[in-house]
């Protein structure tokens, strides 16, 4: 048997815990906004940074370590436990939240420097990481390296903002920081991960590796030009490049959809969430272009308030990012637990299958609740054009949205805890290989023959 806890699993559990707690804070902010009793503004900064730094960044580091573990020949955990990295990252996350809570930007800046140091400590491993698979897929190493550069750049901008190095360009820096982290780092890394693992999950090959390579070239270039549009405040350039990005994401989605159709695979929780995440990614890109086009005339064609901004951003944060996270955990946790808890490779598969059954339970309910809850943000934002915030219709729609999201998150959390609690000893009978299962009655028969 392997160790009780491996470094990758520690990062994944901690990251998901931060994500879960920040989600509860976000739902509280939504309820307060609709009820007209808005919570303190600093709580939004706490919500966003707990999600992105404590949650997403930590989950991505855990995913990297898990991939290195499960693809190693020996199947043994790395000798370096990454305890220092774990402590630094979570301490920096707490520092960010405390700094924002008390309005102390010096604390925020110092915590940001610690985050940069934590990322730098694993940057070499991330830069050299090249996923391996038995299926035909495009090499996503370039996209991962681009996302790493974007992460370090976005963190550097945040530290400069915290220490007020560029007060006259603060608005531009804030917009740049947000898009470099969300688009340059998270979106690019998750697109690369999906493009690599989606065929593996479906046990098939990617429909068109050539199309995948084209997308991986166009997306980073389009993003760089988009950043140029932000810096120069050129709305027309942003809209043109936004259209190019929509086209690129459309080709990416087409490639995944054809891969799914040709696989004839019945699907599982991971593939379901990845398909849903792809849908919301396309929707998010289209909405981004429409939001920009809305500001071409002055005043804007449609009023755009805080609830509309929340609806737009949460198409990305919940619809795309959270769906991708649940997909990765649904597929990766059984494999990681089997690899880290059982040293014998021939006994890992039955245990992994047992855990996969748990993670795939009630997947339709889980996916429906998360998807409809995400769409509920858009419905709420649209309703504000015709109903006041305190109206009963908006109140009902808010609680339905919150209920759908909470039910889905609760269900997934329960399944994750269930899988973590199932020890390999519970499946010791089924962990025998087919050869061992055959040999047992044969030995018994031979013994009886000798007695006779």
C-alpha positions as CSV (number, residue, x, y, z in Angstrom):
1,X,0.0,0.0,0.0
2,X,1.1,3.6,-0.7
3,X,1.1,6.6,1.6
4,X,-2.0,8.0,3.0
5,X,-1.5,11.4,1.4
6,X,0.7,12.5,-1.5
7,X,1.8,16.1,-2.2
8,X,-0.4,16.4,-5.3
9,X,-3.5,15.3,-3.3
10,X,-2.7,17.8,-0.6
11,X,-2.7,20.7,-3.1
12,X,-5.8,19.5,-4.8
13,X,-7.8,19.1,-1.6
14,X,-6.6,22.5,-0.3
15,X,-7.3,24.2,-3.6
16,X,-10.9,22.8,-3.8
17,X,-11.5,23.8,-0.2
18,X,-10.5,27.4,-1.0
19,X,-12.7,27.2,-4.1
20,X,-15.7,25.9,-2.1
21,X,-15.3,28.6,0.6
22,X,-15.0,31.4,-1.9
23,X,-18.0,30.2,-3.7
24,X,-20.1,30.5,-0.6
25,X,-18.8,34.0,-0.1
26,X,-19.7,34.8,-3.7
27,X,-23.3,33.5,-3.3
28,X,-23.6,35.7,-0.2
29,X,-22.5,38.7,-2.2
30,X,-25.1,37.9,-4.9
31,X,-27.9,37.6,-2.3
32,X,-26.9,40.9,-0.7
33,X,-26.7,42.7,-4.0
34,X,-30.2,41.6,-5.1
35,X,-31.7,42.3,-1.7
36,X,-30.3,45.8,-1.8
37,X,-28.1,45.2,1.3
38,X,-24.7,45.1,-0.5
39,X,-21.9,43.6,1.5
40,X,-18.6,45.6,1.9
41,X,-16.7,46.1,-1.4
42,X,-13.5,44.5,0.0
43,X,-15.4,41.2,0.3
44,X,-15.5,41.0,-3.5
45,X,-11.7,41.3,-3.7
46,X,-11.5,38.6,-1.0
47,X,-13.9,36.4,-3.0
48,X,-12.0,36.8,-6.3
49,X,-8.5,36.3,-4.9
50,X,-9.4,33.3,-2.7
51,X,-10.9,31.8,-5.9
52,X,-8.0,32.5,-8.2
53,X,-4.9,32.2,-5.9
54,X,-6.0,29.8,-3.1
55,X,-8.3,27.8,-5.4
56,X,-7.4,27.8,-9.1
57,X,-3.6,28.3,-8.9
58,X,-3.3,25.7,-6.1
59,X,-5.4,23.2,-8.1
60,X,-3.3,23.7,-11.2
61,X,-0.1,23.1,-9.2
62,X,-1.7,20.0,-7.7
63,X,-2.7,18.9,-11.2
64,X,0.9,19.3,-12.5
65,X,2.3,17.3,-9.6
66,X,-0.4,14.6,-10.1
67,X,0.4,14.3,-13.8
68,X,4.1,13.9,-13.0
69,X,3.2,11.2,-10.5
70,X,0.7,9.2,-12.5
71,X,2.9,9.3,-15.7
72,X,6.1,8.2,-13.9
73,X,7.4,4.7,-14.6
74,X,7.9,3.8,-11.0
75,X,4.6,5.1,-9.7
76,X,6.3,6.4,-6.6
77,X,5.6,9.9,-5.3
78,X,8.3,12.6,-5.8
79,X,10.9,12.7,-3.1
80,X,10.3,16.4,-2.7
81,X,7.1,16.9,-0.7
82,X,6.7,20.5,-1.8
83,X,5.8,21.4,1.8
84,X,7.5,24.8,1.5
85,X,5.6,25.6,-1.6
86,X,2.3,24.5,0.0
87,X,2.9,26.7,3.1
88,X,4.1,29.7,1.1
89,X,1.1,29.6,-1.3
90,X,-1.5,29.2,1.4
91,X,0.1,31.8,3.7
92,X,0.3,34.3,0.8
93,X,-3.4,33.6,0.1
94,X,-4.3,34.4,3.7
95,X,-2.1,37.5,3.5
96,X,-3.9,38.7,0.4
97,X,-7.3,38.3,2.1
98,X,-6.2,40.0,5.3
99,X,-4.6,42.8,3.3
100,X,-7.8,43.4,1.3
101,X,-10.0,43.1,4.3
102,X,-8.1,45.8,6.2
103,X,-7.3,47.9,3.1
104,X,-3.5,47.5,3.7
105,X,-2.0,47.4,0.2
106,X,1.5,46.9,1.6
107,X,0.4,43.5,3.0
108,X,-1.2,42.7,-0.4
109,X,2.0,43.6,-2.2
110,X,4.2,41.5,0.1
111,X,1.8,38.6,-0.3
112,X,1.9,39.0,-4.0
113,X,5.7,38.8,-4.0
114,X,5.4,35.5,-2.0
115,X,3.0,34.1,-4.6
116,X,5.5,35.1,-7.3
117,X,8.3,33.3,-5.4
118,X,6.1,30.2,-5.0
119,X,5.4,30.1,-8.7
120,X,9.0,30.7,-9.5
121,X,10.0,27.7,-7.3
122,X,8.1,25.4,-9.6
123,X,8.5,27.3,-12.8
124,X,11.3,25.1,-14.2
125,X,9.2,21.9,-13.6
126,X,6.2,23.6,-15.3
127,X,8.3,24.9,-18.2
128,X,9.8,21.5,-19.0
129,X,6.5,19.6,-18.5
130,X,5.4,17.7,-21.6
131,X,2.3,15.6,-21.2
132,X,2.5,12.1,-22.6
133,X,-0.3,9.9,-23.8
134,X,-1.0,6.9,-25.9
135,X,-3.6,8.7,-27.9
136,X,-2.9,11.0,-30.9
137,X,-3.0,14.6,-29.7
138,X,-1.3,17.9,-30.4
139,X,1.6,18.9,-28.3
140,X,0.3,21.4,-25.7
141,X,3.7,22.3,-24.2
142,X,3.8,25.7,-25.9
143,X,0.4,26.7,-24.5
144,X,1.4,25.7,-21.0
145,X,4.6,27.8,-21.3
146,X,2.7,30.8,-22.6
147,X,0.3,30.5,-19.7
148,X,3.2,30.4,-17.3
149,X,4.6,33.6,-18.7
150,X,1.2,35.2,-18.5
151,X,0.9,34.1,-14.9
152,X,4.2,35.7,-13.9
153,X,3.4,38.8,-15.9
154,X,-0.1,39.2,-14.3
155,X,1.4,38.7,-10.8
156,X,4.0,41.3,-11.5
157,X,1.4,43.8,-12.6
158,X,-0.6,43.1,-9.4
159,X,2.4,43.8,-7.2
160,X,3.1,47.0,-9.0
161,X,-0.6,48.0,-8.5
162,X,-0.4,47.2,-4.8
163,X,2.7,49.4,-4.3
164,X,1.2,52.2,-6.4
165,X,4.1,52.1,-8.9
166,X,1.8,53.3,-11.7
167,X,-1.0,55.5,-10.2
168,X,-1.7,57.3,-13.4
169,X,-2.2,54.0,-15.3
170,X,-4.0,52.2,-12.5
171,X,-7.2,51.6,-14.5
172,X,-5.3,50.2,-17.4
173,X,-3.2,48.1,-15.1
174,X,-6.2,46.7,-13.4
175,X,-7.9,45.7,-16.7
176,X,-4.6,44.3,-17.9
177,X,-4.0,42.3,-14.7
178,X,-7.5,40.8,-14.9
179,X,-7.3,39.7,-18.5
180,X,-3.7,38.5,-18.4
181,X,-4.6,36.2,-15.4
182,X,-8.0,35.0,-16.6
183,X,-7.3,34.7,-20.4
184,X,-3.6,34.5,-20.6
185,X,-3.0,32.1,-17.8
186,X,-6.2,30.2,-16.7
187,X,-8.0,30.0,-20.0
188,X,-4.9,29.1,-22.1
189,X,-3.8,26.5,-19.6
190,X,-7.2,24.9,-19.3
191,X,-7.7,24.9,-23.1
192,X,-4.3,23.0,-23.4
193,X,-5.3,20.6,-20.7
194,X,-8.7,19.9,-22.2
195,X,-7.3,19.4,-25.7
196,X,-4.8,16.9,-24.3
197,X,-7.0,15.0,-21.8
198,X,-10.4,15.0,-23.6
199,X,-9.3,12.2,-26.1
200,X,-7.8,10.2,-23.2
201,X,-11.0,10.4,-21.2
202,X,-13.0,9.2,-24.2
203,X,-10.3,6.5,-25.0
204,X,-10.0,7.8,-28.5
205,X,-7.8,10.1,-30.7
206,X,-8.2,13.8,-31.3
207,X,-10.3,14.4,-34.4
208,X,-7.8,16.8,-36.0
209,X,-4.4,17.4,-34.4
210,X,-3.6,19.9,-37.2
211,X,-6.6,22.0,-36.3
212,X,-5.5,21.8,-32.6
213,X,-2.1,23.1,-33.5
214,X,-3.6,26.0,-35.5
215,X,-5.7,27.0,-32.5
216,X,-2.8,26.8,-30.2
217,X,-0.9,29.3,-32.4
218,X,-3.8,31.7,-33.1
219,X,-5.1,32.0,-29.5
220,X,-1.8,33.3,-27.9
221,X,-1.2,35.7,-30.8
222,X,-4.8,37.0,-30.6
223,X,-4.5,37.4,-26.9
224,X,-1.2,39.4,-27.2
225,X,-2.9,41.8,-29.7
226,X,-5.9,42.0,-27.4
227,X,-3.6,43.2,-24.6
228,X,-2.3,45.8,-27.0
229,X,-5.9,47.0,-27.5
230,X,-6.3,47.4,-23.8
231,X,-3.1,49.3,-23.4
232,X,-3.9,51.7,-26.2
233,X,-7.6,51.9,-25.3
234,X,-8.6,51.0,-28.8
235,X,-12.1,49.5,-28.6
236,X,-12.2,48.8,-32.3
237,X,-9.0,46.8,-32.2
238,X,-10.4,44.9,-29.2
239,X,-13.6,44.0,-31.1
240,X,-11.7,42.9,-34.2
241,X,-9.3,40.6,-32.2
242,X,-12.3,39.5,-30.0
243,X,-13.9,38.3,-33.2
244,X,-10.7,36.4,-34.1
245,X,-10.7,34.8,-30.7
246,X,-14.3,33.8,-31.0
247,X,-13.5,32.1,-34.4
248,X,-10.5,30.3,-32.8
249,X,-12.5,29.1,-29.9
250,X,-15.2,28.0,-32.3
251,X,-12.7,25.8,-34.2
252,X,-11.4,24.4,-30.9
253,X,-14.9,23.5,-29.8
254,X,-15.7,21.9,-33.2
255,X,-12.6,19.7,-32.8
256,X,-13.7,18.6,-29.4
257,X,-17.2,17.9,-30.5
258,X,-16.1,15.8,-33.5
259,X,-13.8,13.9,-31.2
260,X,-16.7,13.2,-28.9
261,X,-19.0,12.1,-31.7
262,X,-16.5,9.8,-33.3
263,X,-15.5,8.2,-30.0
264,X,-18.9,6.6,-29.5
265,X,-18.0,6.6,-25.9
266,X,-21.0,6.7,-23.4
267,X,-19.3,9.5,-21.5
268,X,-18.7,10.1,-17.9
269,X,-18.7,13.0,-15.4
270,X,-15.4,14.3,-16.7
271,X,-16.4,14.4,-20.4
272,X,-19.8,15.9,-19.5
273,X,-18.3,18.7,-17.6
274,X,-15.6,19.4,-20.3
275,X,-18.3,19.6,-23.0
276,X,-20.3,22.0,-20.8
277,X,-17.2,24.0,-20.1
278,X,-16.6,24.3,-23.8
279,X,-20.1,25.6,-24.4
280,X,-19.7,28.3,-21.7
281,X,-16.3,29.2,-23.1
282,X,-17.8,30.0,-26.5
283,X,-20.6,31.9,-24.8
284,X,-18.2,33.8,-22.7
285,X,-16.2,34.9,-25.8
286,X,-19.3,36.0,-27.6
287,X,-20.5,37.9,-24.6
288,X,-17.2,39.7,-24.3
289,X,-17.5,41.0,-27.9
290,X,-21.1,42.0,-27.3
291,X,-20.1,43.8,-24.1
292,X,-17.5,45.7,-26.0
293,X,-19.8,46.6,-28.8
294,X,-22.4,47.8,-26.3
295,X,-20.0,50.7,-25.4
296,X,-19.4,51.8,-29.0
297,X,-22.2,54.4,-28.8
298,X,-22.2,56.9,-26.0
299,X,-24.2,56.5,-23.9
300,X,-24.1,52.6,-24.1
301,X,-26.9,51.0,-26.0
302,X,-27.9,49.0,-22.9
303,X,-27.3,50.0,-19.2
304,X,-24.5,47.9,-17.8
305,X,-24.3,47.6,-14.0
306,X,-22.6,45.5,-11.4
307,X,-25.0,42.6,-11.7
308,X,-24.4,42.5,-15.5
309,X,-20.7,42.4,-14.9
310,X,-21.1,39.6,-12.4
311,X,-23.2,37.6,-14.9
312,X,-20.5,38.1,-17.6
313,X,-17.5,37.2,-15.4
314,X,-19.3,34.2,-13.8
315,X,-19.9,32.7,-17.2
316,X,-16.1,32.3,-17.1
317,X,-15.6,31.6,-13.4
318,X,-18.4,29.0,-13.0
319,X,-19.4,28.0,-16.5
320,X,-15.9,27.5,-17.9
321,X,-13.4,27.3,-15.0
322,X,-15.4,25.5,-12.3
323,X,-16.8,23.0,-14.9
324,X,-13.2,22.3,-16.0
325,X,-12.1,21.9,-12.4
326,X,-14.9,19.4,-11.6
327,X,-14.0,17.5,-14.8
328,X,-10.3,17.3,-13.9
329,X,-11.1,16.1,-10.3
330,X,-13.7,13.6,-11.5
331,X,-11.2,12.0,-13.8
332,X,-7.9,12.6,-11.9
333,X,-8.8,11.8,-8.3
334,X,-9.5,8.0,-8.9
335,X,-6.2,7.7,-10.9
336,X,-4.2,9.7,-8.3
337,X,-5.6,7.8,-5.3
338,X,-4.9,4.4,-7.0
339,X,-1.4,5.4,-8.0
340,X,-0.5,6.9,-4.6
341,X,-2.2,4.3,-2.3
342,X,-1.3,1.1,-4.2
343,X,2.2,0.3,-5.3
344,X,1.3,-2.8,-7.3
345,X,0.2,-1.6,-10.8
346,X,-1.8,-4.7,-11.5
347,X,-3.9,-4.0,-8.4
348,X,-4.4,-0.3,-9.1
349,X,-7.0,-0.8,-11.8
350,X,-9.9,-2.4,-9.8
351,X,-9.5,0.2,-7.0
352,X,-9.4,3.0,-9.6
353,X,-12.6,1.7,-11.2
354,X,-14.3,1.5,-7.9
355,X,-13.5,5.2,-7.2
356,X,-14.5,6.2,-10.8
357,X,-18.0,4.7,-10.1
358,X,-18.3,7.0,-7.1
359,X,-17.2,10.1,-9.0
360,X,-19.7,9.3,-11.9
361,X,-22.7,8.9,-9.7
362,X,-25.6,11.3,-10.2
363,X,-23.5,13.1,-12.9
364,X,-26.6,14.3,-14.7
365,X,-28.0,16.0,-11.6
366,X,-24.5,17.5,-10.8
367,X,-24.0,18.9,-14.4
368,X,-27.6,20.2,-14.7
369,X,-27.5,22.1,-11.4
370,X,-24.2,23.7,-12.2
371,X,-25.1,24.6,-15.7
372,X,-28.6,26.0,-15.0
373,X,-27.2,27.8,-11.9
374,X,-24.6,29.5,-14.2
375,X,-27.3,30.5,-16.7
376,X,-29.3,31.9,-13.8
377,X,-26.7,34.7,-13.5
378,X,-27.6,35.8,-17.0
379,X,-31.3,35.5,-16.4
380,X,-30.9,37.7,-13.3
381,X,-28.9,40.3,-15.2
382,X,-31.4,40.4,-18.0
383,X,-34.4,40.7,-15.6
384,X,-32.9,43.9,-14.1
385,X,-33.8,45.7,-17.3
386,X,-37.5,45.2,-16.6
387,X,-37.7,44.6,-12.8
388,X,-36.3,46.5,-9.8
389,X,-33.8,44.7,-7.6
390,X,-36.2,44.2,-4.7
391,X,-39.0,42.7,-6.9
392,X,-40.4,39.2,-5.9
393,X,-39.5,37.9,-9.4
394,X,-35.8,38.8,-8.9
395,X,-35.9,37.4,-5.4
396,X,-37.3,34.1,-6.6
397,X,-34.8,33.9,-9.5
398,X,-31.9,34.6,-7.1
399,X,-32.8,31.8,-4.7
400,X,-33.4,29.4,-7.5
401,X,-29.9,30.2,-8.9
402,X,-28.3,29.9,-5.5
403,X,-30.1,26.6,-4.8
404,X,-29.0,25.1,-8.1
405,X,-25.3,26.0,-7.6
406,X,-25.3,24.9,-3.9
407,X,-26.9,21.6,-4.6
408,X,-24.4,20.8,-7.4
409,X,-21.4,21.8,-5.3
410,X,-22.7,19.9,-2.3
411,X,-23.2,16.8,-4.3
412,X,-19.7,16.9,-5.8
413,X,-18.2,17.6,-2.4
414,X,-20.0,14.6,-0.9
415,X,-18.7,12.4,-3.7
416,X,-15.2,13.6,-3.3
417,X,-15.2,13.0,0.4
418,X,-16.7,9.5,-0.3
419,X,-13.9,8.7,-2.7
420,X,-11.2,9.9,-0.4
421,X,-12.6,7.8,2.4
422,X,-12.6,4.5,0.4
423,X,-9.4,2.7,1.3
424,X,-7.8,0.1,-0.9
425,X,-8.6,-2.6,1.8
426,X,-12.3,-2.2,1.0
427,X,-11.6,-3.6,-2.5
428,X,-9.0,-6.2,-1.6
429,X,-11.1,-9.0,-2.9
430,X,-11.6,-7.4,-6.2
431,X,-8.0,-6.2,-6.5
432,X,-6.7,-9.6,-7.5
433,X,-5.8,-9.8,-11.1
434,X,-7.6,-12.2,-13.5
435,X,-4.6,-14.5,-13.4
436,X,-4.7,-14.7,-9.6
437,X,-8.5,-15.3,-9.7
438,X,-8.0,-18.2,-12.0
439,X,-5.1,-19.7,-10.1
440,X,-7.0,-19.9,-6.7
441,X,-9.6,-22.5,-7.7
442,X,-6.9,-24.3,-9.7
443,X,-4.7,-24.7,-6.7
444,X,-7.6,-25.9,-4.6
445,X,-8.5,-28.5,-7.2
446,X,-4.9,-29.7,-7.3
447,X,-4.8,-30.0,-3.6
448,X,-8.0,-32.1,-3.5
449,X,-6.5,-34.4,-6.3
450,X,-3.4,-35.0,-4.2
451,X,-5.5,-36.0,-1.2
452,X,-7.5,-38.4,-3.2
